Amino acid sequence: MISHRFVFLVALGALVSTSSISAAEPQVQLTIKNHRFEPAELKVPAGQRIKLLVHNQDPTPEEFESHSLNREKLIPGGARATIYIGPLKPGRYDFFGEFNEATAKGSVVAE
């Protein structure tokens, strides 16, 4: 018969190992301001999953879209969003704002 203490320790170990994995996940900040992405180029480590934190500081919505990253996310004006990308092979991955394609452009560079 398995003791309650053993079950607790196994569950605690699983929780700790999961927390340490997500804590190691690189985070990158991206801002939408004046219908532009800032910074326009994001350098990230190749081969790792990335947590992209996007803050739309404009009063109007924008859509983060990237065919090469296979991501599309609507971000309302004044809102924040989290977009997970990768792991990526070394290279350049373009993205754009669908509502302001002329100005809202950027790229992720995986090195």
N, C-alpha and C positions, 0 to 999 in steps of 0.2 A: 504494500500500500504506500502511496506517495504522500509525504507529509505536506501540510499547508505551507510550512516554511520553505520547503524545496520549491514548490510552485511559485511562491512569492519571489524567491531569488532568481529563478529562471525568467519570470516576467520582468523583473527589474533589470536584469542583464540585457534583455531584448530592447527595452526602452532606452537604456543608456547607449547601446550600440547604434540604434536608429538615430538618436539625437546627435551623436558625434558625426555620423555620415552627413546629415543635412547641414550641420554647422560648417563643414568643410566645403560646402558648395559655394563657388565664387558668385558674388553678387555684383551687378553692374547697374549704375544709375543712368537713366536717360530722361531728359526733360523735353517737353514740347512747349515752345514759347515763340510767339509771333509766327506761328505756322511753320516752324522749323524744328528739327531735332537737334538737341545739344547734349553732348558733342555729336558731330556728324559722323565721326568714326570712333568705334568702340573696339579696343584691342582686348582679346580674351584668350585664355589658354586653350590650345587645341586638345581634343580628347577628353574634355570635361563638360559635364552638364552645367549650364549657366542659368542663374536666376536674374532675369532682366526686370528691374524695377522702373516703371515708366510713370512719370508725373506730368499730366497735361495741365499746364498753367494757363492755357488759353480758355476763354469763356465758351468756346465752341468745341464740339466733339472732333476727334480725329481717329482715323483707323490706322493702326500699325499693320502694315502688310509686307510680307516677304515671300516671294515664290521659292527662292533658294533655301530659305529656312522653313518653309511650309508652315507659316504662321499668319494668322489674321485675327486682330483683336480690336474691337471698338472701345475707345476710351473717352467717356463723356468729359465735357469741359470741367476743369477744376478737380478731376478725379485722378486716382492712381490705379495702376494695374500691374500685375505680375505675369510675366511671360517666361516660360522655361524654354531654353533652346539647347541644342547639342545632345550628346557630345559631337563636336564638329571636327572635321578633318582640316588641316591647315588650308587657308584660303580666304577669299573675300566673299561675303554674303550681303547683298544689297537689300535694303528695305526702304519703304516710302510711306507717306501719309496719303491715303486714297482721296481724301477730301481736298488736299492742297499739294498735288503731285509736283507742281512747278517749284515749290520751295521746301517742302518736307521730304528730304532725302537723306539717306545715311547708309552706313555699312558697318558690318561686324567683320573684324579681321581676326581670324584664329591663327595663332602662332604657336 
